[in-house]
Amino acid sequence: MRLNDTASKKKLELTDKNVNIYLCGPTVYDYAHLGHARSAICVDLLTRVLRALKKDVKFARNYTDIDDKILKKIKEENKDLKELTDFYINAYESDMKALNVLEPDFKPKATDYIKDMIKLIKGLEYKGFTYKLNDGIYFDTSKDKDYFNLSKRDTKDNISRLEKLIDKKNESDFVLWKFDDNFYDAPFGKGRPGWHTECVAMINSIFSEGLDIHCGGIDLLFPHHENENSQCRCLNNKELAKIWFHNGFVNINGEKMSKSLNNSFFIKDVLKEFNAEVIRFYLLSTHYRSHFNYSIEDLKSSKKRLDKFYRLKQRLNLGHFDDMKINFHIDTVLGKELLDILKDDLNISKALAFLDEFINNANLELDKNKKNKILKNELEFALKESSLIFGFGFLEPFSYFQFGVSKEKKEFIEKQIALRTLAKKEKNYDLADDIRKNLLKDNIILMDTANGVLWEKIDE
């Protein structure tokens, strides 16, 4: 498999059987937003493809559970650190489960690795890369000759994003340890870790054999990933990862997603309006390195594309598909072709176009051979394998097309279907037809099938 490396700006080959992956996860002081979802889904596609290619993947996604924003939220909500962060971790994991994001092998929390962070800082201190100010221990970036090697930024032009502190030796220097009497004992003073130190310590602890792919949103490239890489390089004389995998920004109706602009859509809110698989399909449909422009109109159009998958599944009378948590074997022509396409830096546009073509051809073949059981079995296995690779298509078709109907409304519809069945039995066809027409006015369509009367909600 070939992946684009942000540092070298080249596609690099993954030849080893064992692949270690780390994703910078959320800072858990609020609900997860679309940016979190896109990053997680892009990396989920990566891990699915690698596992389908028979790679032994070790995947870690961290939680930053100590941070200035978290401490501010604690004061606002009058909660303790663990209570607040556990709540938002659980909310995030609920969203990820809904979006069919597979569970990581490791889910490290920063607060569980404080000793590792202290050890890391002591190592940098011993090698002469740190200095002390009144508010904490700082990293001296001037002593790293390769600083900016990852982001390729110019020192003079790109310091503006960094915190400015008059006492720092260089404006690019960053805090490793913040002095704070409310937190952890350390040889250099009681306090808590700086954000850029947390991930390095967790990566070094979990992946002692080395990290192959470091993932995250492109917004983390500088300063976060630059600072992570610098610490690792200065402490261990090597780069933190072999490949840097960055997904593009999420824009909302053409504007960069930002809480200050009040356009930072929470996943939990979008899930109320759209099926989770539709959201996954939509966020997946643009190549991971491209910036993603979110709009309701595009999301609705994307749903119509996924509908075709479920119409074929419905035509084949297929039910729920099971997802896989481990490596899986690909046997079908469709599955093998999709993997071959996705091996080239996750070429999702070409892969989804191939799936569209497969669905169209499958329907044509079924038109010619309605009773061909061998064809139907082949199509079933092909669709199952595509679901495992892409992470969508697992639902029972009618439940997919019933999304958005409340429990009370479903009970009402079932009662109307029972009344219609009784009316037809009593040969009261006018009443039966009226029931069908009234439901149709409410965007509910009834279908008489060999399995009884089934129904769907029609998109308005």
TORKOL-4160 file (C-alpha; in steps of 0.2 Angstrom, whole numbers, padded with zeros to 4 digits, m for minus):
460
<pt num="1" X="0000" Y="0000" Z="0000"/>
<pt num="2" X="0006" Y="0018" Z="m0004"/>
<pt num="3" X="0002" Y="0033" Z="0007"/>
<pt num="4" X="0006" Y="0051" Z="0005"/>
<pt num="5" X="0018" Y="0057" Z="0018"/>
<pt num="6" X="0016" Y="0075" Z="0023"/>
<pt num="7" X="0034" Y="0077" Z="0028"/>
<pt num="8" X="0042" Y="0071" Z="0012"/>
<pt num="9" X="0027" Y="0076" Z="0001"/>
<pt num="10" X="0029" Y="0059" Z="m0007"/>
<pt num="11" X="0019" Y="0043" Z="m0008"/>
<pt num="12" X="0028" Y="0030" Z="0003"/>
<pt num="13" X="0026" Y="0011" Z="0002"/>
<pt num="14" X="0020" Y="0001" Z="0017"/>
<pt num="15" X="0030" Y="m0015" Z="0015"/>
<pt num="16" X="0030" Y="m0022" Z="0033"/>
<pt num="17" X="0017" Y="m0034" Z="0039"/>
<pt num="18" X="0015" Y="m0025" Z="0056"/>
<pt num="19" X="0009" Y="m0008" Z="0055"/>
<pt num="20" X="0007" Y="0004" Z="0070"/>
<pt num="21" X="m0005" Y="0019" Z="0069"/>
<pt num="22" X="m0008" Y="0033" Z="0081"/>
<pt num="23" X="m0022" Y="0046" Z="0079"/>
<pt num="24" X="m0023" Y="0062" Z="0089"/>
<pt num="25" X="m0040" Y="0060" Z="0097"/>
<pt num="26" X="m0051" Y="0074" Z="0104"/>
<pt num="27" X="m0048" Y="0085" Z="0119"/>
<pt num="28" X="m0063" Y="0080" Z="0129"/>
<pt num="29" X="m0071" Y="0096" Z="0136"/>
<pt num="30" X="m0086" Y="0096" Z="0124"/>
<pt num="31" X="m0096" Y="0085" Z="0112"/>
<pt num="32" X="m0087" Y="0079" Z="0096"/>
<pt num="33" X="m0090" Y="0089" Z="0080"/>
<pt num="34" X="m0089" Y="0085" Z="0061"/>
<pt num="35" X="m0070" Y="0088" Z="0061"/>
<pt num="36" X="m0068" Y="0074" Z="0074"/>
<pt num="37" X="m0079" Y="0063" Z="0064"/>
<pt num="38" X="m0070" Y="0066" Z="0047"/>
<pt num="39" X="m0053" Y="0062" Z="0055"/>
<pt num="40" X="m0059" Y="0046" Z="0064"/>
<pt num="41" X="m0068" Y="0040" Z="0048"/>
<pt num="42" X="m0053" Y="0043" Z="0036"/>
<pt num="43" X="m0042" Y="0033" Z="0048"/>
<pt num="44" X="m0055" Y="0020" Z="0050"/>
<pt num="45" X="m0055" Y="0017" Z="0031"/>
<pt num="46" X="m0036" Y="0016" Z="0032"/>
<pt num="47" X="m0036" Y="0003" Z="0046"/>
<pt num="48" X="m0050" Y="m0007" Z="0037"/>
<pt num="49" X="m0040" Y="m0007" Z="0021"/>
<pt num="50" X="m0024" Y="m0012" Z="0029"/>
<pt num="51" X="m0033" Y="m0026" Z="0039"/>
<pt num="52" X="m0041" Y="m0032" Z="0022"/>
<pt num="53" X="m0023" Y="m0033" Z="0015"/>
<pt num="54" X="m0018" Y="m0044" Z="0029"/>
<pt num="55" X="m0008" Y="m0032" Z="0039"/>
<pt num="56" X="m0007" Y="m0034" Z="0058"/>
<pt num="57" X="m0013" Y="m0017" Z="0063"/>
<pt num="58" X="m0010" Y="m0009" Z="0081"/>
<pt num="59" X="m0020" Y="0006" Z="0082"/>
<pt num="60" X="m0021" Y="0019" Z="0096"/>
<pt num="61" X="m0032" Y="0034" Z="0097"/>
<pt num="62" X="m0029" Y="0045" Z="0112"/>
<pt num="63" X="m0039" Y="0057" Z="0123"/>
<pt num="64" X="m0032" Y="0073" Z="0130"/>
<pt num="65" X="m0041" Y="0074" Z="0147"/>
<pt num="66" X="m0031" Y="0087" Z="0155"/>
<pt num="67" X="m0029" Y="0104" Z="0146"/>
<pt num="68" X="m0033" Y="0123" Z="0149"/>
<pt num="69" X="m0050" Y="0121" Z="0140"/>
<pt num="70" X="m0055" Y="0107" Z="0151"/>
<pt num="71" X="m0050" Y="0116" Z="0167"/>
<pt num="72" X="m0060" Y="0131" Z="0161"/>
<pt num="73" X="m0075" Y="0120" Z="0158"/>
<pt num="74" X="m0073" Y="0112" Z="0175"/>
<pt num="75" X="m0076" Y="0129" Z="0183"/>
<pt num="76" X="m0091" Y="0133" Z="0172"/>
<pt num="77" X="m0100" Y="0116" Z="0176"/>
<pt num="78" X="m0093" Y="0114" Z="0194"/>
<pt num="79" X="m0087" Y="0096" Z="0190"/>
<pt num="80" X="m0071" Y="0087" Z="0194"/>
<pt num="81" X="m0059" Y="0082" Z="0181"/>
<pt num="82" X="m0063" Y="0064" Z="0179"/>
<pt num="83" X="m0082" Y="0067" Z="0180"/>
<pt num="84" X="m0082" Y="0080" Z="0166"/>
<pt num="85" X="m0069" Y="0070" Z="0154"/>
<pt num="86" X="m0077" Y="0053" Z="0157"/>
<pt num="87" X="m0094" Y="0061" Z="0151"/>
<pt num="88" X="m0087" Y="0068" Z="0135"/>
<pt num="89" X="m0077" Y="0052" Z="0132"/>
<pt num="90" X="m0092" Y="0042" Z="0133"/>
<pt num="91" X="m0102" Y="0054" Z="0122"/>
<pt num="92" X="m0088" Y="0053" Z="0109"/>
<pt num="93" X="m0087" Y="0034" Z="0109"/>
<pt num="94" X="m0106" Y="0034" Z="0107"/>
<pt num="95" X="m0104" Y="0045" Z="0091"/>
<pt num="96" X="m0090" Y="0034" Z="0084"/>
<pt num="97" X="m0100" Y="0018" Z="0087"/>
<pt num="98" X="m0115" Y="0025" Z="0077"/>
<pt num="99" X="m0103" Y="0030" Z="0063"/>
<pt num="100" X="m0096" Y="0012" Z="0062"/>
<pt num="101" X="m0079" Y="0017" Z="0067"/>
<pt num="102" X="m0070" Y="0001" Z="0074"/>
<pt num="103" X="m0064" Y="0001" Z="0091"/>
<pt num="104" X="m0045" Y="0005" Z="0093"/>
<pt num="105" X="m0033" Y="m0007" Z="0101"/>
<pt num="106" X="m0028" Y="0006" Z="0113"/>
<pt num="107" X="m0037" Y="0021" Z="0120"/>
<pt num="108" X="m0024" Y="0030" Z="0131"/>
<pt num="109" X="m0029" Y="0045" Z="0142"/>
<pt num="110" X="m0016" Y="0058" Z="0145"/>
<pt num="111" X="m0019" Y="0057" Z="0164"/>
<pt num="112" X="m0014" Y="0039" Z="0164"/>
<pt num="113" X="0004" Y="0043" Z="0157"/>
<pt num="114" X="0010" Y="0057" Z="0168"/>
<pt num="115" X="0025" Y="0047" Z="0174"/>
<pt num="116" X="0030" Y="0044" Z="0156"/>
<pt num="117" X="0028" Y="0063" Z="0152"/>
<pt num="118" X="0039" Y="0067" Z="0167"/>
<pt num="119" X="0052" Y="0055" Z="0161"/>
<pt num="120" X="0052" Y="0062" Z="0144"/>
<pt num="121" X="0054" Y="0080" Z="0150"/>
<pt num="122" X="0068" Y="0074" Z="0162"/>
<pt num="123" X="0077" Y="0066" Z="0147"/>
<pt num="124" X="0075" Y="0082" Z="0137"/>
<pt num="125" X="0082" Y="0092" Z="0152"/>
<pt num="126" X="0097" Y="0080" Z="0154"/>
<pt num="127" X="0101" Y="0083" Z="0135"/>
<pt num="128" X="0100" Y="0102" Z="0137"/>
<pt num="129" X="0084" Y="0106" Z="0127"/>
<pt num="130" X="0074" Y="0114" Z="0141"/>
<pt num="131" X="0074" Y="0129" Z="0152"/>
<pt num="132" X="0064" Y="0135" Z="0166"/>
<pt num="133" X="0053" Y="0151" Z="0168"/>
<pt num="134" X="0041" Y="0156" Z="0182"/>
<pt num="135" X="0026" Y="0147" Z="0174"/>
<pt num="136" X="0034" Y="0131" Z="0168"/>
<pt num="137" X="0047" Y="0121" Z="0159"/>
<pt num="138" X="0050" Y="0126" Z="0141"/>
<pt num="139" X="0057" Y="0117" Z="0125"/>
<pt num="140" X="0071" Y="0127" Z="0117"/>
<pt num="141" X="0067" Y="0125" Z="0098"/>
<pt num="142" X="0083" Y="0134" Z="0093"/>
<pt num="143" X="0093" Y="0119" Z="0098"/>
<pt num="144" X="0083" Y="0108" Z="0086"/>
<pt num="145" X="0091" Y="0112" Z="0069"/>
<pt num="146" X="0077" Y="0103" Z="0060"/>
<pt num="147" X="0063" Y="0112" Z="0068"/>
<pt num="148" X="0050" Y="0116" Z="0055"/>
<pt num="149" X="0056" Y="0101" Z="0045"/>
<pt num="150" X="0038" Y="0093" Z="0046"/>
<pt num="151" X="0027" Y="0108" Z="0042"/>
<pt num="152" X="0040" Y="0116" Z="0031"/>
<pt num="153" X="0036" Y="0133" Z="0038"/>
<pt num="154" X="0047" Y="0148" Z="0038"/>
<pt num="155" X="0053" Y="0153" Z="0055"/>
<pt num="156" X="0049" Y="0172" Z="0053"/>
<pt num="157" X="0032" Y="0171" Z="0044"/>
<pt num="158" X="0024" Y="0157" Z="0055"/>
<pt num="159" X="0026" Y="0161" Z="0073"/>
<pt num="160" X="0010" Y="0171" Z="0074"/>
<pt num="161" X="m0001" Y="0156" Z="0079"/>
<pt num="162" X="0011" Y="0152" Z="0094"/>
<pt num="163" X="0008" Y="0159" Z="0111"/>
<pt num="164" X="0019" Y="0174" Z="0114"/>
<pt num="165" X="0028" Y="0176" Z="0130"/>
<pt num="166" X="0041" Y="0190" Z="0133"/>
<pt num="167" X="0052" Y="0179" Z="0143"/>
<pt num="168" X="0054" Y="0165" Z="0131"/>
<pt num="169" X="0071" Y="0163" Z="0122"/>
<pt num="170" X="0062" Y="0161" Z="0105"/>
<pt num="171" X="0044" Y="0164" Z="0101"/>
<pt num="172" X="0043" Y="0146" Z="0094"/>
<pt num="173" X="0047" Y="0139" Z="0111"/>
<pt num="174" X="0033" Y="0129" Z="0119"/>
<pt num="175" X="0029" Y="0124" Z="0137"/>
<pt num="176" X="0032" Y="0106" Z="0142"/>
<pt num="177" X="0026" Y="0107" Z="0160"/>
<pt num="178" X="0015" Y="0120" Z="0168"/>
<pt num="179" X="0018" Y="0124" Z="0186"/>
<pt num="180" X="0002" Y="0121" Z="0196"/>
<pt num="181" X="0000" Y="0117" Z="0214"/>
<pt num="182" X="m0016" Y="0108" Z="0211"/>
<pt num="183" X="m0009" Y="0094" Z="0201"/>
<pt num="184" X="0006" Y="0082" Z="0199"/>
<pt num="185" X="0022" Y="0080" Z="0209"/>
<pt num="186" X="0038" Y="0081" Z="0198"/>
<pt num="187" X="0057" Y="0084" Z="0201"/>
<pt num="188" X="0056" Y="0101" Z="0192"/>
<pt num="189" X="0040" Y="0107" Z="0201"/>
<pt num="190" X="0022" Y="0102" Z="0204"/>
<pt num="191" X="0011" Y="0105" Z="0189"/>
<pt num="192" X="0003" Y="0097" Z="0173"/>
<pt num="193" X="0009" Y="0093" Z="0156"/>
<pt num="194" X="0009" Y="0104" Z="0141"/>
<pt num="195" X="m0002" Y="0097" Z="0126"/>
<pt num="196" X="0013" Y="0094" Z="0114"/>
<pt num="197" X="0021" Y="0083" Z="0127"/>
<pt num="198" X="0006" Y="0071" Z="0130"/>
<pt num="199" X="0006" Y="0062" Z="0113"/>
<pt num="200" X="0024" Y="0059" Z="0112"/>
<pt num="201" X="0025" Y="0051" Z="0129"/>
<pt num="202" X="0010" Y="0040" Z="0125"/>
<pt num="203" X="0017" Y="0035" Z="0108"/>
<pt num="204" X="0034" Y="0030" Z="0115"/>
<pt num="205" X="0025" Y="0020" Z="0129"/>
<pt num="206" X="0013" Y="0011" Z="0118"/>
<pt num="207" X="0024" Y="0009" Z="0102"/>
<pt num="208" X="0041" Y="0005" Z="0109"/>
<pt num="209" X="0045" Y="m0003" Z="0093"/>
<pt num="210" X="0042" Y="0013" Z="0083"/>
<pt num="211" X="0027" Y="0021" Z="0075"/>
<pt num="212" X="0023" Y="0019" Z="0057"/>
<pt num="213" X="0009" Y="0031" Z="0053"/>
<pt num="214" X="0004" Y="0047" Z="0064"/>
<pt num="215" X="m0013" Y="0053" Z="0059"/>
<pt num="216" X="m0023" Y="0069" Z="0063"/>
<pt num="217" X="m0031" Y="0084" Z="0055"/>
<pt num="218" X="m0021" Y="0096" Z="0045"/>
<pt num="219" X="m0025" Y="0109" Z="0058"/>
<pt num="220" X="m0013" Y="0099" Z="0070"/>
<pt num="221" X="0002" Y="0099" Z="0058"/>
<pt num="222" X="0008" Y="0116" Z="0066"/>
<pt num="223" X="0012" Y="0118" Z="0080"/>
<pt num="224" X="0006" Y="0102" Z="0088"/>
<pt num="225" X="0014" Y="0089" Z="0076"/>
<pt num="226" X="0029" Y="0099" Z="0073"/>
<pt num="227" X="0032" Y="0101" Z="0092"/>
<pt num="228" X="0029" Y="0082" Z="0095"/>
<pt num="229" X="0041" Y="0077" Z="0081"/>
<pt num="230" X="0054" Y="0089" Z="0088"/>
<pt num="231" X="0054" Y="0082" Z="0105"/>
<pt num="232" X="0056" Y="0064" Z="0099"/>
<pt num="233" X="0070" Y="0069" Z="0087"/>
<pt num="234" X="0079" Y="0078" Z="0101"/>
<pt num="235" X="0077" Y="0064" Z="0114"/>
<pt num="236" X="0078" Y="0049" Z="0103"/>
<pt num="237" X="0088" Y="0055" Z="0088"/>
<pt num="238" X="0074" Y="0049" Z="0076"/>
<pt num="239" X="0058" Y="0055" Z="0068"/>
<pt num="240" X="0042" Y="0051" Z="0078"/>
<pt num="241" X="0034" Y="0042" Z="0063"/>
<pt num="242" X="0038" Y="0035" Z="0046"/>
<pt num="243" X="0023" Y="0042" Z="0038"/>
<pt num="244" X="0013" Y="0058" Z="0043"/>
<pt num="245" X="m0006" Y="0056" Z="0037"/>
<pt num="246" X="m0016" Y="0072" Z="0038"/>
<pt num="247" X="m0034" Y="0074" Z="0033"/>
<pt num="248" X="m0041" Y="0091" Z="0026"/>
<pt num="249" X="m0051" Y="0104" Z="0035"/>
<pt num="250" X="m0070" Y="0103" Z="0036"/>
<pt num="251" X="m0078" Y="0119" Z="0030"/>
<pt num="252" X="m0096" Y="0123" Z="0033"/>
<pt num="253" X="m0105" Y="0131" Z="0018"/>
<pt num="254" X="m0088" Y="0137" Z="0012"/>
<pt num="255" X="m0082" Y="0144" Z="0029"/>
<pt num="256" X="m0069" Y="0135" Z="0040"/>
<pt num="257" X="m0077" Y="0126" Z="0054"/>
<pt num="258" X="m0075" Y="0136" Z="0070"/>
<pt num="259" X="m0085" Y="0138" Z="0086"/>
<pt num="260" X="m0082" Y="0157" Z="0086"/>
<pt num="261" X="m0092" Y="0157" Z="0069"/>
<pt num="262" X="m0105" Y="0146" Z="0078"/>
<pt num="263" X="m0104" Y="0133" Z="0063"/>
<pt num="264" X="m0096" Y="0119" Z="0073"/>
<pt num="265" X="m0109" Y="0106" Z="0070"/>
<pt num="266" X="m0109" Y="0093" Z="0084"/>
<pt num="267" X="m0111" Y="0075" Z="0078"/>
<pt num="268" X="m0125" Y="0071" Z="0090"/>
<pt num="269" X="m0135" Y="0085" Z="0082"/>
<pt num="270" X="m0132" Y="0079" Z="0064"/>
<pt num="271" X="m0137" Y="0061" Z="0069"/>
<pt num="272" X="m0154" Y="0067" Z="0074"/>
<pt num="273" X="m0157" Y="0073" Z="0056"/>
<pt num="274" X="m0148" Y="0060" Z="0046"/>
<pt num="275" X="m0144" Y="0041" Z="0047"/>
<pt num="276" X="m0127" Y="0038" Z="0054"/>
<pt num="277" X="m0122" Y="0028" Z="0038"/>
<pt num="278" X="m0127" Y="0043" Z="0027"/>
<pt num="279" X="m0116" Y="0054" Z="0037"/>
<pt num="280" X="m0101" Y="0042" Z="0036"/>
<pt num="281" X="m0104" Y="0039" Z="0017"/>
<pt num="282" X="m0104" Y="0058" Z="0015"/>
<pt num="283" X="m0089" Y="0062" Z="0025"/>
<pt num="284" X="m0080" Y="0047" Z="0017"/>
<pt num="285" X="m0084" Y="0053" Z="m0001"/>
<pt num="286" X="m0070" Y="0066" Z="m0003"/>
<pt num="287" X="m0052" Y="0061" Z="m0003"/>
<pt num="288" X="m0045" Y="0062" Z="0015"/>
<pt num="289" X="m0032" Y="0075" Z="0010"/>
<pt num="290" X="m0044" Y="0087" Z="0002"/>
<pt num="291" X="m0053" Y="0100" Z="0012"/>
<pt num="292" X="m0071" Y="0095" Z="0014"/>
<pt num="293" X="m0086" Y="0107" Z="0012"/>
<pt num="294" X="m0101" Y="0102" Z="0022"/>
<pt num="295" X="m0118" Y="0107" Z="0016"/>
<pt num="296" X="m0135" Y="0100" Z="0019"/>
<pt num="297" X="m0139" Y="0100" Z="0001"/>
<pt num="298" X="m0123" Y="0089" Z="m0003"/>
<pt num="299" X="m0128" Y="0078" Z="0012"/>
<pt num="300" X="m0145" Y="0075" Z="0004"/>
<pt num="301" X="m0137" Y="0071" Z="m0013"/>
<pt num="302" X="m0125" Y="0059" Z="m0005"/>
<pt num="303" X="m0139" Y="0050" Z="0003"/>
<pt num="304" X="m0147" Y="0047" Z="m0014"/>
<pt num="305" X="m0131" Y="0038" Z="m0019"/>
<pt num="306" X="m0130" Y="0027" Z="m0004"/>
<pt num="307" X="m0149" Y="0023" Z="m0007"/>
<pt num="308" X="m0144" Y="0014" Z="m0023"/>
<pt num="309" X="m0133" Y="0002" Z="m0012"/>
<pt num="310" X="m0148" Y="m0002" Z="m0001"/>
<pt num="311" X="m0160" Y="m0003" Z="m0016"/>
<pt num="312" X="m0149" Y="m0017" Z="m0022"/>
<pt num="313" X="m0148" Y="m0025" Z="m0005"/>
<pt num="314" X="m0167" Y="m0024" Z="m0004"/>
<pt num="315" X="m0169" Y="m0032" Z="m0021"/>
<pt num="316" X="m0159" Y="m0046" Z="m0016"/>
<pt num="317" X="m0169" Y="m0048" Z="0000"/>
<pt num="318" X="m0154" Y="m0046" Z="0011"/>
<pt num="319" X="m0154" Y="m0041" Z="0030"/>
<pt num="320" X="m0142" Y="m0035" Z="0042"/>
<pt num="321" X="m0123" Y="m0037" Z="0039"/>
<pt num="322" X="m0111" Y="m0040" Z="0053"/>
<pt num="323" X="m0096" Y="m0029" Z="0054"/>
<pt num="324" X="m0078" Y="m0036" Z="0058"/>
<pt num="325" X="m0067" Y="m0032" Z="0072"/>
<pt num="326" X="m0052" Y="m0041" Z="0066"/>
<pt num="327" X="m0043" Y="m0045" Z="0049"/>
<pt num="328" X="m0054" Y="m0051" Z="0036"/>
<pt num="329" X="m0052" Y="m0061" Z="0020"/>
<pt num="330" X="m0057" Y="m0053" Z="0003"/>
<pt num="331" X="m0062" Y="m0066" Z="m0011"/>
<pt num="332" X="m0074" Y="m0057" Z="m0023"/>
<pt num="333" X="m0070" Y="m0048" Z="m0039"/>
<pt num="334" X="m0078" Y="m0032" Z="m0032"/>
<pt num="335" X="m0068" Y="m0033" Z="m0015"/>
<pt num="336" X="m0052" Y="m0036" Z="m0024"/>
<pt num="337" X="m0054" Y="m0022" Z="m0036"/>
<pt num="338" X="m0059" Y="m0010" Z="m0022"/>
<pt num="339" X="m0043" Y="m0015" Z="m0012"/>
<pt num="340" X="m0032" Y="m0013" Z="m0027"/>
<pt num="341" X="m0039" Y="0005" Z="m0030"/>
<pt num="342" X="m0038" Y="0010" Z="m0011"/>
<pt num="343" X="m0020" Y="0004" Z="m0010"/>
<pt num="344" X="m0016" Y="0020" Z="m0019"/>
<pt num="345" X="m0017" Y="0032" Z="m0005"/>
<pt num="346" X="m0035" Y="0028" Z="m0002"/>
<pt num="347" X="m0042" Y="0034" Z="m0019"/>
<pt num="348" X="m0060" Y="0035" Z="m0012"/>
<pt num="349" X="m0067" Y="0044" Z="m0028"/>
<pt num="350" X="m0062" Y="0030" Z="m0039"/>
<pt num="351" X="m0067" Y="0016" Z="m0027"/>
<pt num="352" X="m0084" Y="0023" Z="m0025"/>
<pt num="353" X="m0086" Y="0026" Z="m0043"/>
<pt num="354" X="m0082" Y="0008" Z="m0046"/>
<pt num="355" X="m0095" Y="0003" Z="m0033"/>
<pt num="356" X="m0108" Y="0013" Z="m0042"/>
<pt num="357" X="m0104" Y="0005" Z="m0058"/>
<pt num="358" X="m0105" Y="m0012" Z="m0050"/>
<pt num="359" X="m0122" Y="m0008" Z="m0043"/>
<pt num="360" X="m0129" Y="m0003" Z="m0060"/>
<pt num="361" X="m0122" Y="m0018" Z="m0068"/>
<pt num="362" X="m0129" Y="m0029" Z="m0055"/>
<pt num="363" X="m0146" Y="m0022" Z="m0057"/>
<pt num="364" X="m0145" Y="m0025" Z="m0076"/>
<pt num="365" X="m0139" Y="m0043" Z="m0073"/>
<pt num="366" X="m0154" Y="m0046" Z="m0061"/>
<pt num="367" X="m0166" Y="m0039" Z="m0074"/>
<pt num="368" X="m0160" Y="m0053" Z="m0086"/>
<pt num="369" X="m0158" Y="m0067" Z="m0073"/>
<pt num="370" X="m0172" Y="m0064" Z="m0060"/>
<pt num="371" X="m0171" Y="m0082" Z="m0053"/>
<pt num="372" X="m0152" Y="m0084" Z="m0055"/>
<pt num="373" X="m0147" Y="m0090" Z="m0037"/>
<pt num="374" X="m0129" Y="m0091" Z="m0041"/>
<pt num="375" X="m0129" Y="m0073" Z="m0047"/>
<pt num="376" X="m0138" Y="m0068" Z="m0031"/>
<pt num="377" X="m0126" Y="m0077" Z="m0020"/>
<pt num="378" X="m0111" Y="m0069" Z="m0028"/>
<pt num="379" X="m0119" Y="m0051" Z="m0027"/>
<pt num="380" X="m0123" Y="m0054" Z="m0008"/>
<pt num="381" X="m0104" Y="m0059" Z="m0004"/>
<pt num="382" X="m0098" Y="m0044" Z="m0015"/>
<pt num="383" X="m0109" Y="m0032" Z="m0005"/>
<pt num="384" X="m0104" Y="m0039" Z="0012"/>
<pt num="385" X="m0085" Y="m0037" Z="0007"/>
<pt num="386" X="m0088" Y="m0019" Z="0001"/>
<pt num="387" X="m0097" Y="m0015" Z="0018"/>
<pt num="388" X="m0082" Y="m0022" Z="0028"/>
<pt num="389" X="m0070" Y="m0011" Z="0017"/>
<pt num="390" X="m0080" Y="0005" Z="0017"/>
<pt num="391" X="m0089" Y="0003" Z="0034"/>
<pt num="392" X="m0106" Y="0006" Z="0028"/>
<pt num="393" X="m0121" Y="m0004" Z="0021"/>
<pt num="394" X="m0123" Y="m0015" Z="0036"/>
<pt num="395" X="m0142" Y="m0011" Z="0040"/>
<pt num="396" X="m0157" Y="m0020" Z="0036"/>
<pt num="397" X="m0164" Y="m0011" Z="0020"/>
<pt num="398" X="m0181" Y="m0007" Z="0027"/>
<pt num="399" X="m0175" Y="0000" Z="0043"/>
<pt num="400" X="m0163" Y="0011" Z="0033"/>
<pt num="401" X="m0177" Y="0018" Z="0023"/>
<pt num="402" X="m0188" Y="0021" Z="0039"/>
<pt num="403" X="m0175" Y="0032" Z="0047"/>
<pt num="404" X="m0182" Y="0048" Z="0055"/>
<pt num="405" X="m0199" Y="0040" Z="0060"/>
<pt num="406" X="m0203" Y="0041" Z="0078"/>
<pt num="407" X="m0208" Y="0026" Z="0089"/>
<pt num="408" X="m0225" Y="0033" Z="0091"/>
<pt num="409" X="m0227" Y="0035" Z="0072"/>
<pt num="410" X="m0221" Y="0018" Z="0068"/>
<pt num="411" X="m0234" Y="0011" Z="0080"/>
<pt num="412" X="m0247" Y="0021" Z="0071"/>
<pt num="413" X="m0241" Y="0015" Z="0054"/>
<pt num="414" X="m0242" Y="m0003" Z="0060"/>
<pt num="415" X="m0260" Y="m0001" Z="0066"/>
<pt num="416" X="m0265" Y="0007" Z="0049"/>
<pt num="417" X="m0257" Y="m0008" Z="0040"/>
<pt num="418" X="m0267" Y="m0020" Z="0051"/>
<pt num="419" X="m0283" Y="m0011" Z="0048"/>
<pt num="420" X="m0279" Y="m0011" Z="0029"/>
<pt num="421" X="m0276" Y="m0030" Z="0030"/>
<pt num="422" X="m0292" Y="m0032" Z="0039"/>
<pt num="423" X="m0301" Y="m0021" Z="0026"/>
<pt num="424" X="m0294" Y="m0031" Z="0011"/>
<pt num="425" X="m0299" Y="m0047" Z="0020"/>
<pt num="426" X="m0317" Y="m0041" Z="0022"/>
<pt num="427" X="m0316" Y="m0035" Z="0003"/>
<pt num="428" X="m0318" Y="m0017" Z="0009"/>
<pt num="429" X="m0306" Y="m0011" Z="m0005"/>
<pt num="430" X="m0311" Y="0007" Z="m0004"/>
<pt num="431" X="m0306" Y="0008" Z="0014"/>
<pt num="432" X="m0289" Y="m0001" Z="0011"/>
<pt num="433" X="m0285" Y="0011" Z="m0003"/>
<pt num="434" X="m0290" Y="0026" Z="0008"/>
<pt num="435" X="m0278" Y="0020" Z="0021"/>
<pt num="436" X="m0264" Y="0018" Z="0008"/>
<pt num="437" X="m0267" Y="0035" Z="0001"/>
<pt num="438" X="m0268" Y="0044" Z="0018"/>
<pt num="439" X="m0251" Y="0036" Z="0023"/>
<pt num="440" X="m0244" Y="0042" Z="0006"/>
<pt num="441" X="m0249" Y="0060" Z="0010"/>
<pt num="442" X="m0238" Y="0058" Z="0026"/>
<pt num="443" X="m0223" Y="0052" Z="0015"/>
<pt num="444" X="m0226" Y="0034" Z="0020"/>
<pt num="445" X="m0227" Y="0021" Z="0006"/>
<pt num="446" X="m0233" Y="0003" Z="0008"/>
<pt num="447" X="m0227" Y="m0012" Z="m0002"/>
<pt num="448" X="m0236" Y="m0028" Z="m0003"/>
<pt num="449" X="m0222" Y="m0042" Z="m0003"/>
<pt num="450" X="m0220" Y="m0060" Z="m0001"/>
<pt num="451" X="m0215" Y="m0056" Z="0017"/>
<pt num="452" X="m0230" Y="m0046" Z="0021"/>
<pt num="453" X="m0234" Y="m0028" Z="0020"/>
<pt num="454" X="m0218" Y="m0017" Z="0022"/>
<pt num="455" X="m0216" Y="0002" Z="0022"/>
<pt num="456" X="m0204" Y="0016" Z="0019"/>
<pt num="457" X="m0202" Y="0034" Z="0022"/>
<pt num="458" X="m0201" Y="0044" Z="0006"/>
<pt num="459" X="m0188" Y="0059" Z="0006"/>
<pt num="460" X="m0197" Y="0075" Z="0006"/>
